[in-house]
């Protein structure tokens, strides 16, 4: 059986990892969306990582479908690492009275998407309780918040005004 370490939404090539991205590009192994992982066999992934992709999905079915697909491709006992913009942090930042207008605009873009292309639109805002609820609903357990992953050079470690803006979470598919 395959042993895939899947990076959903990735662009950075790293040995031992396969990349799924909605757009083709150098190093992309699978072109498609995380709501349909049919190119990846059941229980073939020993690990799944996704940074700043799940917030692009709608909360009325797309996000749930993606998490069920991720769960399906993961081996029993496999780890999922998820990073999304932390809506709690972004809301506090947005309301900070000393922000300049251009800084407030950047915080708004982190909430709703940068709109640099047709895919860069956010469909859901997530904080730890909401994301945990979606993960639990998909079957994941031992869900925990962590400061950083230190896996890829991506937005999971992004700082705005010296403050982290990402919610980084680990969760596991139960072992059989």
C-alpha positions in Angstrom: 0.0 0.0 0.0 1.1 3.5 -0.8 2.7 5.8 1.9 1.9 9.3 0.8 2.7 12.5 2.8 0.2 14.9 1.2 0.6 18.6 1.1 -2.7 20.1 0.1 -2.4 23.6 -1.5 1.4 23.4 -1.4 3.9 25.0 -3.8 7.2 24.3 -2.0 8.8 21.0 -3.2 10.1 19.0 -0.3 11.5 15.5 -0.4 9.0 12.9 0.8 6.0 15.1 0.2 3.4 15.0 -2.7 1.7 18.2 -3.6 -2.0 18.6 -4.4 -2.9 22.1 -5.8 -5.9 23.5 -7.6 -3.5 25.0 -10.1 -0.8 23.2 -12.0 2.8 24.2 -11.4 6.3 22.9 -10.8 6.3 20.1 -8.4 2.6 19.7 -8.3 1.8 15.9 -8.2 -2.0 16.1 -8.2 -4.0 18.9 -9.8 -7.4 19.3 -8.2 -9.4 20.4 -5.2 -9.4 19.1 -1.7 -13.1 18.4 -1.9 -12.4 15.6 -4.4 -9.3 13.5 -3.6 -10.4 10.6 -5.8 -6.9 10.5 -7.4 -5.6 9.3 -4.0 -6.5 5.8 -2.7 -8.2 5.2 0.6 -5.9 5.0 3.6 -2.8 5.8 1.6 -1.6 8.9 3.4 0.6 8.6 6.5 0.4 12.4 7.0 -1.6 15.3 5.5 -0.6 19.0 5.8 -2.6 22.0 4.6 -1.9 25.7 5.2 -4.3 28.4 4.4 -6.5 26.4 2.1 -9.6 25.3 4.1 -10.8 28.8 4.6 -11.3 29.1 0.9 -14.1 26.5 1.1 -17.8 27.2 1.9 -19.0 26.3 5.4 -22.3 24.8 4.0 -20.8 21.6 2.6 -17.5 22.2 0.9 -15.4 22.3 4.1 -17.2 19.2 5.4 -16.6 17.3 2.1 -12.9 18.2 2.1 -12.4 17.0 5.7 -14.2 13.7 4.9 -12.0 13.3 1.8 -8.9 14.0 3.9 -10.0 11.5 6.5 -10.7 8.9 3.8 -7.2 9.1 2.3 -5.5 9.0 5.7 -4.2 5.8 7.2 -5.5 4.9 10.7 -3.4 6.7 13.3 -2.2 9.3 10.7 -1.7 12.9 11.6 -3.3 15.9 10.0 -1.8 19.4 10.4 -4.0 22.4 9.5 -3.2 26.1 9.4 -5.9 28.7 8.8 -6.2 32.4 9.5 -7.3 32.7 13.1 -10.5 34.7 13.0 -10.3 35.6 16.8 -6.9 37.1 16.3 -7.8 38.9 13.1 -11.0 40.4 14.7 -8.9 41.8 17.6 -6.4 43.2 15.1 -9.0 44.8 13.0 -10.5 46.6 16.0 -7.1 47.8 17.3 -7.5 51.6 17.4 -3.9 52.5 16.4 -4.0 50.6 13.1 -3.4 52.8 10.0 -6.1 52.5 7.3 -3.8 50.5 5.0 -3.0 48.1 7.9 -6.7 47.7 8.7 -7.3 46.9 5.0 -4.6 44.2 5.1 -6.3 42.6 8.1 -9.6 42.7 6.2 -7.9 40.9 3.3 -6.6 38.2 5.6 -10.2 37.7 6.7 -11.9 37.7 3.3 -9.1 36.7 0.9 -6.5 38.6 -1.0 -8.4 38.3 -4.3 -5.1 38.0 -6.2 -6.8 35.3 -8.4 -10.1 33.6 -8.8 -9.2 31.1 -6.0 -8.1 33.6 -3.4 -11.5 34.2 -1.8 -12.4 33.0 1.7 -15.7 31.2 2.3 -15.4 30.6 6.0 -13.9 32.2 9.1 -12.4 29.8 11.6 -11.3 29.9 15.2 -10.2 26.9 17.4 -13.8 25.9 18.6 -15.3 26.2 15.1 -12.4 24.3 13.4 -12.4 21.7 16.1 -16.1 21.1 15.6 -15.6 20.5 11.9 -12.7 18.2 12.5 -14.6 16.2 15.2 -17.5 16.0 12.8 -15.3 14.4 10.2 -14.0 11.8 12.7 -10.7 13.3 13.8 -9.7 13.2 17.5 -7.0 14.5 19.9 -7.3 17.9 18.3 -4.8 20.4 19.7 -3.6 23.9 19.0 0.1 24.3 18.4 2.2 27.4 17.9 4.0 26.4 14.7 4.7 23.4 12.5 8.2 24.3 11.1 7.5 22.2 8.0 7.3 24.6 5.1 8.0 28.2 4.5 4.4 29.3 4.3 1.7 31.4 5.9 1.4 29.0 9.0 4.2 31.2 10.5 3.1 34.5 9.1 3.4 37.5 11.4 1.5 40.8 11.0 2.8 43.6 13.1 4.9 41.1 15.0 1.9 38.9 15.9 1.1 35.5 14.5 -2.2 35.4 12.5 -2.6 31.6 12.0 -4.5 29.0 13.9 -2.3 25.9 13.7 -3.9 22.6 14.7 -2.9 19.0 14.9 -5.5 16.2 14.8 -5.3 12.5 14.3 -7.4 9.8 12.5 -8.1 7.2 15.2 -6.0 4.0 14.9 -7.9 0.9 14.2 
